Amino acid sequence: MVNVVGSGKLGVELDLYALATDLSAETNSQTKYDPDEHTGMHVRLESGALITLYRTGSYHIVGVDSERALFEARDTFIEAMGEVGLDVPSGEDPFSVRNLVTTTSLGDSVNLNALAIGLGLEQVEYEPEQFPGLVYRPTEFDAVVLIFGSGKMVVTGVTSVERAKQVRESVADEVYRLLG
């Protein structure tokens, strides 16, 4: 696993200007809010997690490599919000994993031209002059798989490790079946 994305809602509207100043002064997080550049405020935790917080109270967390680290970042963020006087009642924050990004290897190099034809052009995007990998959207999964000529594979668009494993195994089986 290389990245886990989560999102939640605090259930309150926020003054991001004031919050950015308060968070910088009261916590060990780095904050940046420039509404001309981005509508959300960025909060970088010491762990490296990046939180994008919006005026509506919704937020996204990226930059962690496990579900455990994602929920720890969420807890640290909620604590920091409490330190600046914003209490989020327990149960009020519907937080969940939104996307996992995992990598694996097929073990051998792959002929992407042959694979694109074998997988079916309806589910494949392959333009080597634009991007060095093949983008595959398997019909049986709500996921996206990037396959590179080196045999490296990236699975994204899933919300659980188990689902990522299922996608990886299914696509690897299909690749081996098609290319021998």
N, C-alpha and C positions, 0 to 999 in steps of 0.2 A: 504494500500500500504506500502510495507516495503523497496523497492529499485526500483530506476528508473535508467536506463542506457541510455546514449546518446553518440553520436559520431559526429565528424565533421572533416573538413579538412581546414587547414589554407592556403593552396595553395602555400607554400614556403618550401624549404629544410632548415633544421635547424642544427646548430652546438650545439648538446645537452650538451657537456662539458661546453662551454661558457655560454649557456643559463641557466644551473643549477646554475652556480656561480652568474650570473647577477640577476636571480630571487630571490635567497636567500638574496642577498645584498639589493635589491631595494624594495621588497614587504614583506608582512607579511605571506608568504607561506613557507612551509617546502618543500625542494626539495631533491630528491635522484636520482642520476644517477650512476649506476655501470653496464657498458655494459657486464661484465663477468657474472653478475647475471641475467640481463634482458635487452632486446633490447630497451626498452622505459625508459623515465625519468618519475619519479613519482613526482607529485606536490600535496601536501595536503593543501587545503585552510583552513582558520579559521573556516569556516562553517562545516568542516568535510568532504567535498567532496574530492574525490581522482581523480586526472586527470593523465592519462597515455598518454604521448606525445611521438611521434616517429619522427625520423629524417626526414621522408617524409612530416611532417606537420600534419599528421592525429592524432587524439586524441580521447580518451574515458573518459567519466565522470561517476563515480559510487559513491555510498554512500550517496545518497539523497533519501528522501521518498515522494517526490511529483514532478510533472512536473514543477511546479513553481520554486521549489528549484533547479531543474536541470538547468533551463534557467538562474536563478540568478547566479549559479556557473559558467555557461558558460560566462555570462557577466563579472563576476569578473576576470575570467581567461583571457579574451580578453583585459580587462583593464590592467591587470598585464603585459601582453605581450607588450602593448603600453608603459608602464612605463620603459621597458628595450629597447625600440627603435624598436620593431617589430610592424608595423602597419598592421592590417588586414582590407583591404577595406570592407566597408559594402556590403553585398550581396555576398562576396567572400567565406564565410564560410557556406557551406551547412551542417547545424547542425540539427539533428533530434533525436527523441526518438527511441531507438533500442529495448528496452525490459523493461517491467514492471514486478515486482514480487509482488503479492498480497497474503494475507492470509485470510482465512475465516474458519468457523466451520460448520459442518453439524448438530451439536447439539447433536448427539448421537454417541456412539462408533460404529465401523464398523467391520464386519467380513471380513477381507481382503482376506482370502482364497476363500470364497464364491464370493466376489466381483470380484476377478481376473478371475474366471471361467465365471461369468455372463457378464462381459464386453468383454470377448473374448481375448484369449491368443495372438492374433495377435497385439493388441493395448496395451498390458499390459506387464510390467516387474515387477515381484514380486519375490524377493529372500530374505526372511526375515533374513537369516543368513548373508547377505551382507549389507542390508539396511532395516530399519524398516518400510518403507513406500512402497506403491504401486505406480509405475510410469505409468501413463495412457496418451496415445496420442490419443485424440478423432479424428476420421476421418473427422468430419465436421469443425474442427478448426485447425489452425496452432498454436498449443499451447501444453504445457506439464502441466499435473496436477499431483501433488503428494498428495496421500491420505494416512492418517495415521490411525491406529486402534482407536485412541482417537476421531476420527471424524474431526480432523484438516485437512485443505486442503490448498495447495499452488498452485497458478496458475501463470505460467510464460510463456514467449515466445510471449507475446502480446505487441502491441505498443500503446494501448489506454485503458483508464479506462473503457470505454463503452464495448470494446471487452472483457476485463477481466470479467466484470459483466455477459456478455452473456455466456462465457465459464463456469463460476461458476454456473449460474442458470441451464444451460443445463446438466452439470455433476451431480449437486445435484439432479435434477429431475430423471436422469438415475439411480443414486444410490438408491434413495427412491423407484423407480419402481422395481428395481432388489431385494432389500433387505427388502422391505415392511416397 
